Amino acid sequence: MAMRNKASRFVLLATCLMYFIFYVDRVNISTAAPFMQKDLGLTATQLGLAFSAFAYPYAFFQIAGGWLGDRFGPRVTLTLCGALVGLATIWSGFVGGLAALFMARLALGIGEGPAFPTATRALSNWLRPDQRAFAQGITHAFSRAGNALTPPLIALIVVSFSWRDSFIFLGVVALLWAVVWFCYFRDDPRTHPQITPEELQGLPPATVVATRKSVPWIPLIKRIMPVTLTDFCYGWILWLYLNWLPSFFLHEFNLNIKKSALFAAGVFLAGVVGDTVGGLLSDGILRKTGNVNKARTSVIVLGFLGSFCFMLPIVFVHDLTTVAICLSLAFFFAELIVAPIWAIPMDIAPEFAGSASGFMNFGFGMAGIISPVVFGYAIDLTGRWDVPFIGSLAFLLIGAMLAFTCKPGERFVDNRSSAAVPRPTPA
């Protein structure tokens, strides 16, 4: 499982850094929100609308972006993504009202929409099947590290400079990443000047890596739909944490921005551990049993049910320490879901991994469109910042049930040319 060679290690590291940077640029608004809300004169509902603006293009560019990654390759696609993310983040530092903020967040969603499906295609080209959940776990662990470090980082920049400077600084970092990715990455690992024969063992055939075939959209969407619905339930929970956690600690427990940022960071750090453990656990089960269904589905179900059990006490308990511990454990279990659910598109349709994972993450994006507005309206209506957490419990149970319908061990076959894709592998 370990990647001891330079090229594959650096590709995985560069992908991890992309997840980290993009998530920081995605969630920095949640920590800067109290200052932006006051400076720009926004209500909680308007702020929720600005939060959701990111998710509109993010959701719809999942599918288009996954296709772009399959069609034009991860090298070009992710370079363009990094450039747009950087420019949109910088733009956010110059907005003067809701309309401009909404447009900047739309542009950010367009830039980030294709990124994760395309990164999945890149990892599918560079990694063996028994490395995939670990890679998805560690990359998403970096994204949660971004979640964890963003609140104190943004709080420090805001206090030392301004909320506008925080966006400008982070946007420049994204632009620098895009340059590094374009210079180093190659779509086909066989063409990389530093690749070794050991790294090439067990990788997909060159014909799969370099495919430019049209995507069989209707059968592929039907096959991935259960995974998309499951990802919607996970996304509902994650958007809750990403958008409202710092404000929850700030308002529900009357903390200042520094203390609320530290508590939010503690919760997100639990997610870093959960992402990593989920990947190791899923790949470990796969190597031990050879059963793809058991390796992916069991970890996803454990994540949903564990998160439900530890989020439930928030309904009854209002002690800060207890709530922080429960939220951290709930987020840890929720993040167990990430690695196996992102490995499923690579298991089901490796030849169309970008398009398949894009449609899967469309569910996540749709949750991001709906949930911030619902949560903002609920907060304005009730005046309580714990209502979104309480109202999200049902999605954890629904997600656990939907996970059994994903069936990752059943390989998708393109019936237009059955020889192009291997026969279904036994689960």
N, C-alpha and C positions, 0 to 999 in steps of 0.2 A: 504494500500500500504506500509506503513512504516513497517520496520522489527525491532521490539523492543526486540527480543530475542537474546541471546548471540550467539548461534551457527550460525544462518543464517546471523547475522550481521558480524561475523568474516569471514565467507566464502565469503561474498560479499566484505569485506575489503581486504581479501587476493587476490581475483580476481582483484580488482582495483589496488593493488600494483603490480601485475604481468603485467597488461597493462602499468602501469607507467614505470616500470623497463625495460620492453621489448622495449617500444618505445624510451626510452632514449638510449638504446643500439643500436637501429636501426638508429636513426637520429643524433647521436653524430658526425658521420662522416661529416655531412654537415657543422657544425661549425668548425671542425678541418680541413676541406678540404683545405682552403688557405695555411695552414702550411704544410699539407701533400703534397699538389701539388708541393710546392716549394722544400720541403725536398726530395721527391721521384722523382722529375723531370717529372711530368705528364702534358699533355695538358688537355684542358677542355673536349675534346672528350674521352680521356683515363679516366678522372675522372668520366665522365658520365657512361663509361663502368663499372667502379668499383662500382658506385652507383647501376647499374642495376644487378650486380652479385647477390646481395641479393635476388632480385625478382625472379630469375629463379627457384631455389628450393622452395622459399616461395610460388610461384604460384602452382607448381605441388604437393607440400606437403600439400596444402590445402585439396585436395580430400583424399589423402592417410592418412593424419593426422586426418581428420574428421572421417574416418573409424576406425583408431586406437582408437580415443576417444570413439566411439560407442562400439568397440569390447573389449577393455581392460580397459576402464574406465578412467575418468579424473585424478584420483589420480596418477596412475603410469605414464600415458602419459605426464601430465604437469610437473611431477618431472623430467623426462628425458629431456623435453624441456628446463626447467630452467637450468639444468646442462650443456647442449650443448650450450645454449646461453651464459652462463657465460664463458665457455672455449673458444668459438669463439671470444668473445669480448676481452678477455685477449690476444689471439693470434694476434688480430689486432694491439695491441700495440708493437708487435715485428717484423712487416713486414719490408722488405727492398726494395720492388719494387712493380710494378703493379701486377705481377703474384701472389705473396704471398698475397697481399691485396685482389685480386679477389677471391682467395681460402678461405680466412678468411671470406669474406662476403658471399660466398656460404655456408659455414658451419653455419653462423648465420641465413641464410634463411632456412636451414634445421631445425634448432632448433625452429625458430619462426613460421614456416609454420603450424604445427599442433596446435599451442597454442590457437588461438582465436576460431577456430571451436570447439576444445575440451572444452574450457571455456564456450562456448555457450551450450554445452551438460551438463556441470556441473550446469549452471544456470537453464537450463530446468528441471533438476532433483530437484532443491532446491526451485524454485519460482513458484507462481501461474501465470496464463496468464496475469492478470492485473498488475503484477509487472515486467513483462519481458522487456518492452521498457524502463522503468525507470532504470532497472539494466543495460541494454545495454548502455543507455545514460550516467550513472554515471561511468561505467567502461571505456568507451571511453573518458569521460571527464578527467579521470586520465591520459589516454594516451596523450591527448592534453596538459594537465598540464606538462607531460614529454616533449612534444614539446616546450612548453613555457619556461620551466626552463632549458632545455638542452643548448640553446645558451649561456646564461650568466654563467651557471655552467661550461660548457666546456671551455669557454673563460677564466674564473677564473683559472681553473686548468692548462690550456695551458700557460697562462701568468706566473703563479706561479711556475709551474714545466715544463711539456712538453706535447705535444699532445699524446705521447705514454703513459704517466702516466694516462691520462684521461680514456683510454680504460681499462687499468689494474684495476683501482679502480672500475669502473662500472661493470666489469666482476665478481669481487668478490661479489658484492652486489647481482647479479643474482644467484650465487651459494648459498648464504645464504637463499634467498627466496625459492629455491627448497627444502631445508631441512625443513623449516617451513611448507610448503604445504604438504609434505609427512607425517609429524607427525600429522597434525591436520585434514586434509580433509578426508571425506568418500564419496564414490560414491553414496551410498544409504543413504539419511539423516536419515532414520529410524534406522540405525545402529550406529549413532553418539551418544556418551555417554551424550552429553549435550543438545540433541534435546528435545523440549517440544511438547505436543499434539497440542498446538495452532499453532506451526510452520508447523505441518504436514497437517493441514486442507487445502484442495484445491490443494495439490501437485499431480503429476502424480501417477498412481498406481505403486506398486512395480514391477509389471510385465513389465511395460514400462521402468522404471528406470534401471532395471537389464537386459534388452534385450541383447542377444548375437546372434540375428538372422542375417542371411546374408542380405546385403543391395540390394534391387531391383534397381540396378544402372540405367538401361536404362529408365524405367518410372520415376524414381526420377529425373534424369538429365533433362528429357524433361519438367518436372513440374517446376524445379528450373531455367531453362535456362533464362527466362525473367528477373528474379532477378539477375542472373549473369551478363547479359548485362547492366542492370541498374547500378550494382556495378562497372562495368568497367568504366563507365562514371564518377562516383564519384571518383574512384581510380585515374583516369587521373588527376583530379584536386588536390587530396590530395598529390600525389607524387610530383606534381609541387611545392607545398608549402614545403613539407618535405625536398626535395633535394636541391632546388635552392633559397629559400627565403633569408637566411642569405647572400649568395653570391650576390643576386639581390641588396640588400641594400648596400652591400660593394662596388660593382662595378658601379652600375647605379648612385649612389649618392655620390660616393667617401668617404664613411664613414670608420672609423677604425673598427677593429673587435669588440671592446666593444660596440660602438654605433650601429653597424649593428645587433649585437646580441640582444641588448635591443629592437630595432624596431621589429625584428623577434619575440621576446618573446611576445611583445604586440599583434601582430597578432594572435599568437597561444593561448593566453589567451582568445581571443574572441571565439576561438573554444571550449574552456572548457565550456563557458557559453552556446554555441550552442548545444553541446552534451547533457547537462543537460536539457535544455529547450525542445529539441526535444523529449526526453524520457518522460518528464512530460506531454507535450502537446499530444503526441500520446496515452499514457495510459489514460489521462483525457478524450479524445474523445471517447476511447473505453468504459470507464465506463459510460459515459453519453449517448452514442448512442447504444452501443452493436454491432456496425458495424465495423468489423475488417478491411474491405477494406477502409472505410473512415478514420479510425484511423491511418493506416499506409501510404496509398497512398497520402492523402492530404498533410501530413507533408513533404513527400519526394518531391513532386512537388513544394511546397512552397520553400523548400531548394534550389533546382536547379534554379528556376526562380529568387529568391532573390539574389543568388550568381551571376547570370548573370548580373543583373541590377547594382550591385555594382562593378563588375570587369570591366564592359564596360568603365567607365571613365578613366581607366588607359591608354586606347588608345590615349586619347586626353590631359591628364593632366600630368605634370611632376614635380609638386610641391611635396616635400617630405612629408609634413604633410598631404596633401590631399590624396596622394597615400597610405600612411600608414593607414589612416582612411578607405578609400575605400576597401583596402585589408582586413582589420580587419572585416568590415561588410560583405564582400563577404565570408570570411572564416566562420563567424558566421552562415550564412545561409547554407553554404555547410555542416556544421556539424549538422544542424538539421536533415540531411538525415540519420545519422549513427544509432541512436537508433531504428527507425522504420524499417530500412532495415535489421538490424541484428535480430530484433524480428520476421521478416517474416518467416525464416526457422523454428523457434520454433512454429509459428502459423500453418504453412503448414504441417510439418512432425515432430512432437515432438518425435516420436519413433526413428527417424533417424536424430535428430537435428544436431549431429556432422557432418555427411556425407553431409547433405543438406547445412549447413552453410559453410562447406569446399568447396563445388562446387560453391556456391555463391561467396565466397571470392577468388576463382580462377580467376574470372574476375578482381578483384582488383590487384591480383598478375600479371596478364598479362599486365595490364596498367603499372605496375612498371617495367616490362621488356622493354617495348617499349618506354615509355615516356622519361626516363633519356637520352637514346642515341639520340633520336630525338631532345630533348632540347639542349643537349651538341653540336650536329652538327649544330643546328640553331644558337647557340651563336657564335661558331667558324666562321660560314659562314657570319654572319651579324655584329658581334661585339656588338650586342645589347642584354642586359639582360632582356628586357621587352618582347621580342618576344615570349617566351614560354607562358607568361600570355595571350597575345593577341591571340595566336593560339589555346588556350584552350576554348575559348568562345563557340564554336559550340558544344562541348561535354556537356555543361550545358543544352542547349536546347534539345539535343537528349535524355539526361537522363530524363528530365521532361516528354517527350513523352513516353519513355519506361516504366516509372513507372506505367502507366495505364494498362500495360500488366501483372503485377505481380500477381494480384488477391489473396491477402493473406487470404481472407475469404473462399477460396475453399480448404478444407483439402485434403491432399494426402492420398489415400487409397491403401494399399498393397493388391492387388487382389490375391496374393498367399494364403492369409489367412485373409479374410475380417473381421473376428471377432477380429483380433488382434488390429485393429485401429478403433476408433469410426467413425461413419458416419459423412459426411461433416457437419460442423456447419454453420447455416445461417449467412450471412453477412449483 
